[in-house]
Amino acid sequence: MGMARPRLPPKSLDSYTVKSINKTITVGDCVLMRPAENSKLPYVAKIEKIETDTRNQVKVHVRWYYRPEESIGGRRPFHGSKELFLSDHLDIQSADTIEGICVVHSFKSYIKLDAIGTEDYFSRFEYNSITGAFNPDRVAVFCKCEMPYNPDDLMVQCEDCEDWFHPDCIQMKVEELKMLDRFICHVCSDEKKVNHATSTDADTKVHPFLCSDEKKINHAASTSPDTKVHPFICSDEKKPIRAAPRKADTKVDTKRRRR
């Protein structure tokens, strides 16, 4: 009877090449991880640590990103299709469950991209996977509907008040907006008519929708009392989960343990 092989102490690695995809991962990378069910979208995680275990198997310590539909409150109309929440949910998985490398941009960086690829995502909130709380818990709102900005939706900016509007909310078609040299919202237009009729001069026009300079859409809630914000209210309402059939490359699956 042969002697049992001695267990090796865990060893931290700076990088590791995943053979199934022939790509090298490093700490800080964001990766796509194969779900246990092929009908689900891949999990997205940020690598916190890479190490070999006592059996010399390579493991990755990860922090999970949640999709909006995986959160307690579910997906909202203002959530983008590529939006993720960086959670406090930590886990350890086999490196062989990684099926791709992706990029999770900040919201500011994402909206500046000239082209968005399949590997591009964005995150503007941190998410507590136990309480369902978000950080920040408020976000700037726009348009007559007073909704946070969804980068998937086309919006047009008023040249006077600099607020942004959805075409549907101002009862205009995209084709009509494209034909305009400049757009003035109905509030500013009506105000100009009143000012012209009364011949009242005003050096500065004040509008309740005050926006920041970075396209007026760049980030969640400032502390300014003039900025309208939208609070996150979590609910237990179940939202449908988007699913895309996927074929696993190996028999190793990611088993994300729910909290």
C-alpha positions as CSV (number, residue, x, y, z in Angstrom):
1,M,0.0,0.0,0.0
2,G,1.6,3.3,-1.1
3,M,2.0,6.3,1.1
4,A,-0.5,9.0,0.8
5,R,0.7,12.1,-1.0
6,P,1.4,15.0,1.3
7,R,-1.1,17.9,1.1
8,L,0.5,21.0,-0.2
9,P,0.0,24.4,1.6
10,P,-2.2,26.9,-0.3
11,K,-0.1,29.2,-2.6
12,S,-1.1,32.6,-4.0
13,L,-0.7,33.1,-7.7
14,D,-0.3,36.4,-9.6
15,S,-2.0,35.0,-12.7
16,Y,-3.4,31.8,-14.2
17,T,-4.0,30.7,-17.7
18,V,-7.5,29.1,-18.1
19,K,-6.8,26.3,-20.6
20,S,-10.4,26.0,-21.9
21,I,-10.4,29.6,-23.2
22,N,-6.6,30.0,-23.5
23,K,-6.7,33.3,-21.6
24,T,-4.7,34.5,-18.6
25,I,-6.5,35.9,-15.6
26,T,-5.1,38.2,-12.9
27,V,-6.3,39.6,-9.7
28,G,-8.7,42.5,-10.3
29,D,-10.0,41.0,-13.6
30,C,-13.8,40.6,-14.2
31,V,-14.8,37.3,-15.5
32,L,-17.8,35.3,-16.8
33,M,-18.4,32.1,-14.9
34,R,-20.3,29.1,-16.1
35,P,-23.7,28.6,-14.3
36,A,-24.8,25.2,-13.1
37,E,-27.9,25.5,-15.4
38,N,-27.1,25.9,-19.0
39,S,-30.3,27.9,-19.6
40,K,-29.0,30.8,-17.4
41,L,-26.7,33.7,-18.3
42,P,-23.1,33.4,-17.1
43,Y,-22.4,34.8,-13.7
44,V,-20.1,37.9,-13.6
45,A,-17.5,38.2,-10.8
46,K,-14.4,40.2,-9.9
47,I,-11.3,38.2,-9.0
48,E,-10.1,39.1,-5.5
49,K,-7.4,36.3,-5.2
50,I,-6.0,33.4,-7.1
51,E,-4.4,30.4,-5.3
52,T,-3.8,26.7,-5.4
53,D,-5.5,24.6,-2.7
54,T,-4.1,21.6,-0.7
55,R,-4.7,19.4,-3.7
56,N,-2.9,21.8,-6.1
57,Q,-6.2,22.8,-7.7
58,V,-6.4,26.4,-8.8
59,K,-9.2,28.4,-7.0
60,V,-10.3,31.9,-7.4
61,H,-11.7,34.1,-4.6
62,V,-14.4,36.2,-6.2
63,R,-16.8,39.0,-5.4
64,W,-20.1,38.5,-7.3
65,Y,-21.8,41.0,-9.5
66,Y,-25.6,40.7,-9.4
67,R,-27.9,41.4,-12.4
68,P,-30.9,43.7,-11.5
69,E,-33.3,40.7,-11.8
70,E,-31.2,38.8,-9.2
71,S,-31.6,41.6,-6.6
72,I,-34.4,41.7,-4.0
73,G,-36.1,44.7,-5.7
74,G,-35.9,43.1,-9.2
75,R,-35.3,44.8,-12.5
76,R,-36.6,48.4,-12.9
77,P,-37.3,50.3,-16.1
78,F,-34.2,52.5,-15.7
79,H,-31.8,49.5,-15.4
80,G,-29.7,49.1,-18.5
81,S,-29.4,45.7,-20.2
82,K,-25.7,45.6,-19.4
83,E,-26.1,46.9,-15.8
84,L,-24.6,45.0,-12.8
85,F,-24.5,45.6,-9.1
86,L,-21.2,45.0,-7.3
87,S,-22.2,42.9,-4.2
88,D,-20.7,42.1,-0.9
89,H,-21.2,38.4,-1.7
90,L,-17.8,36.6,-1.6
91,D,-17.2,33.1,-2.8
92,I,-14.4,30.6,-3.8
93,Q,-14.7,28.8,-7.1
94,S,-12.7,26.6,-9.4
95,A,-10.7,28.6,-12.0
96,D,-11.9,26.0,-14.5
97,T,-15.5,27.5,-14.3
98,I,-14.3,30.7,-16.0
99,E,-15.5,30.9,-19.6
100,G,-14.5,34.4,-20.5
101,I,-13.1,37.8,-19.5
102,C,-15.2,40.9,-19.5
103,V,-15.0,44.5,-18.5
104,V,-17.2,46.2,-16.0
105,H,-17.0,49.9,-16.6
106,S,-17.9,52.8,-14.3
107,F,-21.2,54.5,-15.4
108,K,-19.3,57.5,-16.6
109,S,-16.9,55.5,-18.7
110,Y,-19.7,53.3,-20.1
111,I,-21.7,56.1,-21.5
112,K,-18.6,57.5,-23.3
113,L,-17.9,54.3,-25.2
114,D,-18.2,54.7,-29.0
115,A,-19.2,51.0,-29.4
116,I,-20.4,48.6,-26.8
117,G,-19.2,45.0,-27.2
118,T,-20.6,41.8,-25.7
119,E,-17.9,41.9,-23.1
120,D,-18.8,45.4,-21.9
121,Y,-20.9,45.9,-18.7
122,F,-21.3,48.8,-16.3
123,S,-21.9,49.2,-12.6
124,R,-23.1,52.4,-10.7
125,F,-24.3,50.8,-7.5
126,E,-23.0,48.6,-4.7
127,Y,-25.5,46.0,-3.5
128,N,-26.0,44.4,-0.1
129,S,-27.1,40.9,-1.0
130,I,-28.7,40.3,2.5
131,T,-30.6,43.5,3.1
132,G,-31.1,44.5,-0.5
133,A,-29.8,48.0,0.2
134,F,-27.9,50.0,-2.5
135,N,-25.0,52.4,-2.2
136,P,-25.7,55.1,-3.2
137,D,-29.3,54.7,-2.3
138,R,-30.5,57.7,-4.4
139,V,-29.9,58.6,-8.0
140,A,-30.5,61.7,-10.1
141,V,-33.6,61.7,-12.2
142,F,-34.5,63.3,-15.6
143,C,-37.4,64.0,-17.9
144,K,-41.1,64.6,-17.1
145,C,-41.3,61.0,-15.9
146,E,-38.6,61.7,-13.3
147,M,-36.8,58.4,-13.8
148,P,-33.0,57.7,-13.5
149,Y,-31.1,57.6,-16.7
150,N,-31.0,54.3,-18.6
151,P,-28.2,54.4,-21.2
152,D,-30.1,52.0,-23.5
153,D,-32.8,54.7,-24.0
154,L,-32.5,57.6,-26.4
155,M,-33.0,61.0,-24.8
156,V,-32.9,64.5,-26.2
157,Q,-31.6,67.6,-24.3
158,C,-33.4,70.9,-23.9
159,E,-30.9,73.7,-24.9
160,D,-32.3,76.1,-22.4
161,C,-32.8,74.1,-19.1
162,E,-30.4,71.3,-20.2
163,D,-32.7,68.6,-18.8
164,W,-33.0,65.4,-20.8
165,F,-36.3,63.9,-22.2
166,H,-37.5,60.6,-23.6
167,P,-39.2,61.1,-27.0
168,D,-42.3,59.2,-25.8
169,C,-42.7,61.5,-22.7
170,I,-42.8,64.6,-24.9
171,Q,-45.0,62.9,-27.5
172,M,-42.5,63.1,-30.3
173,K,-41.0,60.5,-32.6
174,V,-37.3,59.9,-33.0
175,E,-37.5,60.9,-36.7
176,E,-39.1,64.2,-35.8
177,L,-36.4,65.0,-33.3
178,K,-33.6,64.2,-35.8
179,M,-35.1,66.9,-38.1
180,L,-34.8,69.6,-35.4
181,D,-31.9,72.0,-35.4
182,R,-32.4,72.6,-31.7
183,F,-34.9,71.3,-29.0
184,I,-36.6,73.4,-26.4
185,C,-38.9,71.7,-23.9
186,H,-42.5,72.8,-23.4
187,V,-41.7,74.3,-20.0
188,C,-39.0,76.6,-21.4
189,S,-41.1,77.3,-24.5
190,D,-44.1,78.3,-22.5
191,E,-41.9,80.5,-20.2
192,K,-40.4,82.3,-23.2
193,K,-43.9,83.0,-24.4
194,V,-44.9,84.5,-21.1
195,N,-41.7,86.5,-20.8
196,H,-42.2,87.8,-24.3
197,A,-45.9,88.7,-23.7
198,T,-45.1,90.6,-20.4
199,S,-41.8,92.0,-21.8
200,T,-40.2,91.0,-18.5
201,D,-36.4,90.7,-18.7
202,A,-34.7,87.8,-16.8
203,D,-30.9,87.4,-16.8
204,T,-31.1,83.9,-15.3
205,K,-33.7,81.2,-15.7
206,V,-34.1,78.8,-12.9
207,H,-35.5,75.3,-13.6
208,P,-36.3,72.7,-11.0
209,F,-34.4,70.0,-12.9
210,L,-30.8,70.8,-12.2
211,C,-28.3,68.4,-13.7
212,S,-24.5,67.9,-13.5
213,D,-22.1,68.8,-16.2
214,E,-21.1,65.3,-17.4
215,K,-23.9,65.0,-19.9
216,K,-26.3,65.5,-17.0
217,I,-26.5,61.8,-16.7
218,N,-23.3,60.8,-15.1
219,H,-23.9,59.7,-11.6
220,A,-26.2,59.1,-8.7
221,A,-27.4,61.6,-6.3
222,S,-25.5,64.6,-5.2
223,T,-26.2,66.2,-1.8
224,S,-27.5,69.4,-3.5
225,P,-31.1,70.1,-2.4
226,D,-31.8,71.3,-6.0
227,T,-31.1,68.0,-7.6
228,K,-34.1,65.7,-7.8
229,V,-33.3,62.2,-6.8
230,H,-35.0,58.8,-7.0
231,P,-34.9,56.6,-3.9
232,F,-34.5,52.9,-4.2
233,I,-37.5,51.0,-2.7
234,C,-37.0,47.3,-2.6
235,S,-39.9,44.9,-3.0
236,D,-40.5,41.2,-3.0
237,E,-42.2,41.3,-6.3
238,K,-40.8,38.5,-8.5
239,K,-39.3,39.6,-11.8
240,P,-38.8,37.4,-14.9
241,I,-35.2,36.3,-15.4
242,R,-33.7,36.6,-18.8
243,A,-32.3,33.3,-20.0
244,A,-30.0,32.4,-22.9
245,P,-29.2,28.7,-23.7
246,R,-25.5,28.0,-23.3
247,K,-23.5,24.9,-23.9
248,A,-20.9,24.2,-21.2
249,D,-17.3,23.7,-22.4
250,T,-16.4,21.3,-19.5
251,K,-18.3,19.4,-16.8
252,V,-17.2,21.8,-14.1
253,D,-20.0,24.3,-13.2
254,T,-20.1,27.3,-11.0
255,K,-22.2,26.7,-7.9
256,R,-22.9,30.2,-6.6
257,R,-24.1,29.8,-3.0
258,R,-27.0,32.1,-2.3
259,R,-27.0,34.1,0.9
